[in-house]
Each structure stands twice: as structure tokens, then as C-alpha cells.
Amino acid sequence: MDLHLKDKVVIVTGGAAGIGRATAARFADEGARVVTWDVRGGDVAVDVTKAGEVEGAARDVAAKHGRIDVLINNAGILRDAQLVKWKDGAVTSSMDDATFDAVIAVNLKGVFLCARAVVPHLIAGGGGVILNASSVVGLYGNFGQTNYAATKAGVISFTQTWARELGRYGIRVNAVAPGFIATEMVQQMPAKVLENLSTKAPLGRLGEPDDIANAYVWLASDAAKFISGAVLSVDGGLVLGT
């Protein structure tokens, strides 16, 4: 199938490793002109929490390539902790402000800043696609991930709201909700933990970064041209067991 992505200008945030790197490679395989943004290791050094850097990078991409067609809001971080840990009648630890704020800044505000910077270029070019990285934990929560789960639920609301606001300009907005994916970070976990994660999904394995990359490529393509405001779970059936 010709996905009509040749020469499309695609920005992938958090594109230096893991799912972002796999996504950039898949779009390149389809002939797209891909620009990766990352705090380190991307084509362009961009901190998605800084509005000035994001806006300048968007202008640079549009000036160099003449337009922007697709934005993949993939950048994200984890900083896990329980809301409150209680033992022997007292609080022993809790999620501190810095831990909460760091995840909100990257995973939620970063998505907002990137979309705000890129949307005018999409409108000027006659339309385009925004794809946001949510997570299955944004659908059902997860122990120890107050901050992360909240951001991924928020990204779903961004997706639905922007699909309503931007459809009139020919811009489609969708989200992908990965399950447990075998990124470099996940693969550093103990073997027993990885085995436990694998058994949670009905398909009985971790996902691969390419599984998510393929979903992004399909959603960005003309094959999905009437899909907007949707959340695609790519999780091996994990949400069925929640």
C-alpha cells in the first residue's frame, strides 16, 4: 500500500531513542523528510518544556523544508513514586513537588507547547496530522504513577479537544496508547520483572518500538484520512485485562 508519505515533513519529538527513534526510521523508510527533536542526540536540540526553543525550532523546520506536515508528540519522561507511603502509623515518603512537576512539564505542557508552535504551520500548509503519545495507564491509571498517568490522560483530552478545534483546517489529531514496550529503559529491568510484564498482555509478550512506530505511520497516512479524535491502544490486548 502506498501510504503517500513521500516527502512529507515530519517532526518527531523525543526522537533520539526508543519509540521515537523507531518512529523516525519508519517515516524515513516511507520517504518522509524527518526531523527529530530531543534534549540530546536528536537532529535538533530542543527542550520541549521551553516555549522559545520549541517555537524557534518549528520556524526553522518550516523555513528549511517549506512546510510541516506531521507532528509526533513522543517526548516523555518517567519519575515514579507513590502519592503517600504509610507504615507504622506514619508517612514514610510521598511524591514530592519536583517529581510531579517534572513529568507534567515534559509529558503534558511539552505536548501543548509543540502543538501550539506547529499548528500555524500546518494551517498555512493546508492541513496535516498531529499524533500524541498517550499510554494505557492514561486509560486506567497505574500504581506509583500519579504524575505519569495524569499526563497521559491529559494527552487524550488534548487529542479530543484539538480534533474538534482543528478539523476545519484539515488537521487530524489522534493519540496512540502503548502498553509495555521493550525500549532500552524497560529492557534494563530485572528478568523476573520483564517476564511479569510480558504475561500481563493476552498476546504474552512485550511490544517492540516498531509496533508503535507502525501505528504512527498508519495514522499519519492517507489510509487513516477519516480518523480524528481517536485513541489507538497498541498494547497486545492489555486493556482487556484491566
Secondary structure, 3 states (H helix, E strand, C coil): CCCCCCCCEEEEECCCCHHHHHHHHHHHHCCCEEEEEECCCCCEECCCCCHHHHHHHHHHHHHHHCCCCEEEECCCCCCCECCEEEECCEEEEECCHHHHHHHHHHHHHHHHHHHHHHHHHHHHCCCEEEEEECCCHHHHCCCCEHHHHHHHHHHHHHHHHHHHHHHHHCEEEEEEEECCECCHHHHCCCHHHHHHHHHHCCCCCCECHHHHHHHHHHHHCHHHCCCCCCEEEECCCHHHHC
